[in-house]
């Protein structure tokens, strides 16, 4: 309820009645927002800004990252060479993850097969 008194005649509003009991004023008309809002004035001036330039194509060669122990070892020996053990360990990790995913898929397929009856366990 927006008001407790009628804005037209000043009579006290009874409960949640929609209309004033004296002058039949519609209290719900006070709660309704105007259908058309005032238009927003455009700014006085517009600043034209050019779009940002596209970044130049970067052609970087991939390089292996080194572990902290390899960095310490190369610092002690004075060599800046990267060990190939880092690359081979990454390949091993990727292979182990692939095997784990395949095992999970096989287990799910077997479980579904047992439930649907297409695979029997002896």
Secondary structure, 3 states (H helix, E strand, C coil): CCCCECCCCCCECCCCCCECCCCCCECHHHHCCCCCCCCCCCCCCCCCCCCCCCCCCCCCCCCCCCCHHHHHHHHHHCCCCCCCHHHHHHHHHHHHHHHHHHHHHHHHHHHHHHHHCCCCCC
